[in-house]
Amino acid sequence: MKTKSITFLITIWNWNFHGRLSDAFVPSGRNVNLNSRCHLLDHDQRLHYHQLSKSSTNNEIDYKEILIMVNGMPGPMATAAAEACLRKGLSLSPIAMTGPDVPPSTITVSDPISGKSSNVRLIPSIDVEEIESSIEGIRAGLQELNSNSNAKLLAIDYTHPSAVNSNAKFYAEQRIPFVMGTTGGDREQLMSDMKDMKAYAVIAPNMAKQIVAMQAALEDLATKYPNAFGGYKLTVTESHQKKKADTSGTAKAVVDSIKILNGETDYTYEDIHMIRDDQGSLDFGVKEEYVTAGHAFHTYSLKSPDDTVEFQLRHNVSGRTVYAEGTADAVKFLAKKVAQSNLDDYNGKVFSMINVLEEGGLE
């Protein structure tokens, strides 16, 4: 008997991503002169904040008053997120953290859609003293230029799975609200640490609003109809560019919901089939231009015990724009939540992308 196959397919093509950077080496300076408090803000930024201070009040939220420290550049995902921030009216911090083995440099982030650009000095993550003094200088400069505003420094993290937990602790210690777009790390420890440290954060395995909505629907389905696919065998295949080091966090989250639906308790994350080679990705249906430029192709299959019925859930993303746009929306959502809170108490809260979606924070 032929298998009856029912497929639900979500395909997202991102044609607009262009990672345009000019990368010039700048010697690393250990000593930052905090007596010149505005040294980290260039002339255009100082003028920008002076103009904002004339019209802002403590009861208003102007996203242009917020500086976003996008960590992980010049990596393509971090760079795409920085471009999306510019596109959505946010301003970039003049400094950001980069990898420990990346030489310090100044890059120009240019959004090809809006035409906006911003220079960002990248500081290796091992230069903690310089990073901390630079953050202090930025905050002092913002306070001096715009003392009556809601100016804030927030962070976006697209670094490396091995840095997730340590970076999150750093943001919490510095009281920098952050969006954690990097997957991997010890997620249970991450959530526990952020709760204990009273951090403000958006932490999610996926920043694409369409996929977040799909995940929410799947979680609801699993809650309402547990074991509806009892006895069905689950197989999962996911393909990403070879530089992605870990198993997809989205795949893990979807598997958690499907396991409730089919009751397959012995299925583990190690059973997820990862494709990280170019030919394997091509064979899986990825277009050649996105094999290395960035993609996320996932297929989840549920097959009946007698192999006569198969259900498939697929979501295929080519490029990074959909994640970058969601990340920028998440940081705007977080900025609003922080502005509404009592910062004297700084009790913090960790949000998910479902929280962002439920509040209509995705544009």
N, C-alpha and C positions, 0 to 999 in steps of 0.2 A: 504493500500500500504506500502511495506517495505521501510524504510529509506535507501537512498544511502549514504554511509559513505566514505569520502575521507580523509585519514590520512597522514599527513607529520610528520615523526618521526625522532628526533635526539636523540640518546642514547649514552652517554659517560661513559665508565666504567674506573675507576681509580684504578688499582690494586697495585700501587707502593707506596701509602702513608703509612708511618709508623711514628707515633709521638713518637720518642724515646727521652726522656729527663732524665737527672739526676738532681735532684732538692735538693740542699743543702742550709740550712739556713745560711745567713750571716747577722750579726747585721747591722742595718742601721746607716751610718755615716753622720751626718749633715754637718760637715765642710770638704770641699774638698780643699786640699792644691794646689793652682794654681801656687805656686812658683816652684813646681816640675811639669813642664808642661806636661811631658810625662807619668804621673802617671797612666793615664787611659788606656794606650796602653801597652800590655804585651811585653815580649822580642821578640816573634815571629813577632808581629805587627810592633815593632820598626824596626826590621831587614827588614821586608817586605817593609816599606816605605823608608828606606834608600836606598834599592836596586832600588826602583822605581824612586827616585830622580836623579839617575845617567843617566837614559834614557829618562825621560819625558820632554816634552817642552810644552809651553803654547798653542801650536796649535794642540796638540794631545789629544785625549780622551782615557784614559786607565781606563776601568771600575774597575780595581783592586784598583785604587786610591780612589774610592768612598766608604764611609762607609754608611751602611744602618741601620737606627734605626727602628727596627721592633717592634711597640708598640701593646700590647695586649697579648703577651706571658705570661704564658704558655698555653693560649688558643689554640685550635687545628688549627684554620685557620691562626692565626698569626705565629704559629710554622711551618706550612706547607709552608707559604710564605718565612720564614727565610731559610728553607731548600732549597727552589727553588732558592733563591738568591745565596747561596753557590754553588749550582749545576751549575748556569749560570755564575760563575766566579766573583761574587760580594763578598765584605767583609762586615761582620756585625759590627755595632757599639758595643763597649764593654759595653754600657749601653742602657737600653730601659725602657719605661714606662709600668707599669702593673696596674691592677685595684686598686682602693683606699682601698679595703679590703684585698688585697693579701699581705702577708708579704714579705718584701724584701728578695731576695735570689739570688744566682748565679746558672744559668742553663747551661747545655751544649747542644747546638743545633747540631745535627748530621744528615747529609744527607746520607741516606742508599744507594743511587745510586752512588754518586761520592766518598763517603767515607770521605768527608770534614767535619770538625766540628769547632765550635767556642764557647767560653765561653761568656755569656752575663749576666751582673748584672741587675736584674729587680728592679726598684725603683717605689714604689707606687705613683700614679698620684697626691696624696695630698701633697707629699713632693716636692713642687715646687722649693724651694730654692736649694735643692740638685740636682734636675734635671737640673736647669738652670746653676748652677756652674759646673756640670759635662759636659754639652754641651760646655761651655766656655773652660773647660780644654781640651776636645777633639780637639776643633778647634785650640787652642794654640799649642797643641802637634803636630798636623798635619802641622801647619805652620812652626814650628821649625824644624821638621824632613824633610819636603819636600816643602820648600818655593817656589820652581820654578815649582811646579806641579799644576794640576787642581783639587787637592784633595777637595772633597766636602762631606758634611753631608746631607743626604736625609732621609726621613721618610716614613714608610708604616704604615697605621692605620687599624688595625682589632681589635677594642675595643668593644664599646657598643653603640647602637643608641642614648642613652642619652648623650653620650660624644662627638658626632660628631661635633657639632657647636663649643663647647669650645676648643676641641683639635685642630680644624682647625685654630681657632684664635691664639692659642698658637704657632703653626707652623709658621703662617704668621708673628707674632710678633718677633719670633726668626729667621726669614728669612731662614727657613728650607723648601725647596721644598718637597712636599709630595704626596703620592698616597693614596687617601681615598677609601679603600675597604669596610669600614663599611657602611652599609645601614641605612636608617632611619634618624632621626633628622629633622630639618626644612631645606629642600633642597633649597627652594627659598632664605631663609635668608643666607644659606651657600654660594650660588653662589654670592649673592649680597655682602656679607662681603669679600669674597676673591677678588672680583673685586675692591672693595674700598681699600683693604689693599695691592693690587698689589702682590698677592701671585702667586707662581709657583706651579701648582698642576695638577694631573690627578684625576678627580672625575668621577666615573661611577658606575651604579648600578650592573654591572656585569663585571668581569675580564676575563671571558673565551672567547677566540678569536672566537671560532666557534659560540657561542651564540651572540657575538657582531656582527659578519657578518650576522647572521640571522636577528638581530634587524635592521641593516642597510638596508637589502633587504626589510624588512617589511615597514620601514619608506618610502623607495623609492616607493614601491607599493601603499602606502596610498597617497603619493603626486601625483602620476600619475593617479591613478584610484579611486578617492574619491567616496564613496557611491556605490562602485561596489557590495557590499554585503548588499545593502539597504534592510531593513526589516528583516534581519537575526538576530536571538536572540543569544547574547553572554553569555556563562557561562565559568567561569575560576576556576580551582582547582589547588592549589599548596601545596606540602608537603615538609617540612623541619624537621630536628631534633628539638626536643622539646625546646632546649635552644635558638633557634632563636626567638628573641622577637617580631620582626616586620613583616609586610607583605613584601613579596619579592619585592625589587626594580625593578628587571627584569620584574616581572609580571605587575607592574604598567606601565613600559615603553611600554611593548607589548600591553597592554590594550589601551594606548593612541593612538597607531597606528591603532588598530582594530576599535576603535570608529570612526575614520575618514572613514574607509572602510565600516562600516555598518550604520553610522549615528545615533548610539544609544547614544544620549547625556545624558540620565538619568542614564547610568551605572556608578557607582562610585567605588573607590578602596575598599569601605566597602563591596561591593558585591562579592569580590574575596573570595572564600572559602579556608580558611587556615586549613591545617591538621598539628597538632603538638602533636599528641599522637602516641605511638608505634603501636598499633593495627590498627589505621587508616592508617598509612603509609604502613604497611604490606598489608592491603586490597587494597591499591592504586598501589601495584606492586613493592614496594621497597624490595630489598633483606634484609634478617634479619641482616646480618653483617653491613649494612650501615644505619640501622634505627637510631642508636645512633652515629655511627662513622662519619656521614655526608652525606647528599644527598640533591638534589634539583630536584624534579619531578613536572613538570608543564604540564597541559593540557588545551588548549583553544579550545572551541567548538563554531561553528557558525551554527545554525540550521534555515532552511527556515521557513517562516510563516506557511506553511501547513505541516511541519514536514516530508517532503519527501526527503530532501537533508540535509546532515550535513558535514561540513568541520571541521577537527581537526588539530591543530598544537601542537606537543608535543616535549618537550626537557627534557630528563631525565639524570641527572648527579649523579653518585655514587662516593663518595669520594671527595677530595678537590684538587687533583693535578692539574686539569685543571685551577682552579682559581689561584692557587699558581704560576703556570708557567706564566700565563698572567700578574699577579701582578709584577713579577720579570722583565718581558719584559717592562711593563709600567714604572718602575722606571729607567730602562736603557734609555728608550726614553726620560724621563723627564731630566735625567742627561745630555743627549746630548743637549737638548733644552736650559738648563740653561748655559751650557758651551759656546753655540753659542751666548748668549745674552750679553748685556752690563750691567754687575752687578753694575756698578757705578750708573746707573739710576734705576735699579731694578724695571722695570715696571710690571713685572709679566704677567702671562697668565694662564688661566685654560683650560686644554685639556680634551677631552673625550677619551674613548677607541677606538672610531671610528677614531679619529685622529691618534692614535697609529697604528691601522690597515691600514689606508690609506698610512702611511709612510713606511709600511713594517717593522714596529718595533716589530712584533711578530714572534718569532723563532719557 
